[in-house]
Amino acid sequence: MFVTNDLSFHGKVAIVTGSGRPNGIGAAIAEALAVRGACVTINYVSDSSALRAADLAESIRTNGGKATVVRGDVGDPEVARKLVRETLAAFNTDKIDILGRFPPSPQSKTRVMIATAQV
């Protein structure tokens, strides 16, 4: 299998929910997007993930990327709207290009997508 590493997300804005979990796929996706130029919002829910989320954002920034951290359970529509608003403000943009939900939940992903359309 051939794998290329030249995919660019320069200038794209991404929200990756569940990316504050230690050693989780969401964190790996957030890092991969940032390395390829995306501005990344790291979203987490629990106190136990707060430090990991902050560390991940700091690591991304130290390596020249752009990252912000927003806490909240996107299963709540108001929290989903907050996540979108804070992402737009953090990266001074009017759109979200990439949405990753980890662990995947169609209901929560739909809420973030609706929140994006409403902001």
Phi and psi in degrees as a GROMACS rama.xvg file:
@    title "Ramachandran Plot"
@    xaxis  label "Phi"
@    yaxis  label "Psi"
@TYPE xy
-95.9346  129.339  PHE-2
-122.232  130.02  VAL-3
-105.335  148.932  THR-4
-118.856  19.3225  ASN-5
-103.368  14.372  ASP-6
-69.2214  128.345  LEU-7
-110.871  137.886  SER-8
-120.761  24.6951  PHE-9
-54.3541  128.565  HIS-10
81.6578  -3.37534  GLY-11
-85.8737  152.668  LYS-12
-115.528  128.685  VAL-13
-125.375  141.97  ALA-14
-112.915  126.019  ILE-15
-122.862  103.47  VAL-16
-77.4984  151.873  THR-17
71.524  13.9768  GLY-18
-84.7285  -0.509947  SER-19
-88.9748  -2.92899  GLY-20
-75.3005  132.059  ARG-21
-60.5096  133.559  PRO-22
58.483  23.8114  ASN-23
-91.9762  163.668  GLY-24
-65.7719  -33.2386  ILE-25
-61.1449  -43.3417  GLY-26
-63.4403  -41.8893  ALA-27
-63.942  -40.3939  ALA-28
-65.5318  -43.9858  ILE-29
-59.4708  -44.5088  ALA-30
-63.1611  -44.6303  GLU-31
-63.2907  -41.3428  ALA-32
-64.4069  -43.629  LEU-33
-64.323  -42.3547  ALA-34
-59.6999  -31.4388  VAL-35
-94.4227  13.807  ARG-36
102.298  -3.28226  GLY-37
-75.5733  148.021  ALA-38
-84.8671  128.743  CYS-39
-122.568  130.874  VAL-40
-98.298  123.654  THR-41
-96.5912  121.796  ILE-42
-113.956  136.698  ASN-43
-143.66  166.365  TYR-44
-113.24  -50.467  VAL-45
-97.3829  156.957  SER-46
-55.6793  -34.7367  ASP-47
-66.9552  -17.5962  SER-48
-100.427  -5.72789  SER-49
-59.5841  -47.4583  ALA-50
-65.464  -42.7971  LEU-51
-62.5295  -41.7046  ARG-52
-62.8063  -45.1317  ALA-53
-63.2595  -42.2569  ALA-54
-63.4551  -41.1941  ASP-55
-63.0468  -45.9746  LEU-56
-61.5175  -42.8033  ALA-57
-63.9279  -41.0004  GLU-58
-61.4174  -43.0179  SER-59
-62.0793  -46.0588  ILE-60
-65.8128  -40.1036  ARG-61
-60.7049  -32.3889  THR-62
-91.6259  15.9859  ASN-63
91.8148  3.27697  GLY-64
-91.3854  178.932  GLY-65
-119.271  128.926  LYS-66
-149.752  149.049  ALA-67
-136.264  163.07  THR-68
-124.791  133.112  VAL-69
-133.954  125.684  VAL-70
-91.8048  142.293  ARG-71
152.306  151.001  GLY-72
-89.8453  110.7  ASP-73
-71.1923  -0.0110459  VAL-74
-67.5843  -17.8794  GLY-75
-95.4995  119.895  ASP-76
-55.2608  -37.6873  PRO-77
-67.84  -37.0872  GLU-78
-66.4655  -38.9163  VAL-79
-61.3875  -41.6838  ALA-80
-64.0696  -41.6146  ARG-81
-60.7363  -43.7241  LYS-82
-58.6688  -44.9352  LEU-83
-66.442  -47.9479  VAL-84
-57.765  -46.4899  ARG-85
-67.5202  -33.7783  GLU-86
-66.062  -48.317  THR-87
-58.2363  -43.4918  LEU-88
-67.3147  -43.0419  ALA-89
-61.5863  -34.877  ALA-90
-110.231  11.9212  PHE-91
47.8805  56.977  ASN-92
-136.957  173.37  THR-93
-120.8  12.9704  ASP-94
-150.952  154.328  LYS-95
-108.527  126.454  ILE-96
-94.2574  -33.3739  ASP-97
-133.372  132.607  ILE-98
-128.617  117.554  LEU-99
-117.526  128.286  GLY-100
-115.164  112.989  ARG-101
-132.78  120.253  PHE-102
-71.2331  152.037  PRO-103
-66.2725  136.882  PRO-104
-148.653  108.344  SER-105
-54.1197  -38.023  PRO-106
-64.4231  -47.3645  GLN-107
-68.9114  -39.2876  SER-108
-61.1905  -41.571  LYS-109
-61.3135  -40.9518  THR-110
-62.2261  -41.9493  ARG-111
-67.3806  -39.2927  VAL-112
-64.7732  -41.031  MET-113
-65.0425  -42.0987  ILE-114
-61.296  -39.1672  ALA-115
-61.0697  -42.8193  THR-116
-68.8774  -26.9058  ALA-117
-87.5744  -19.5666  GLN-118
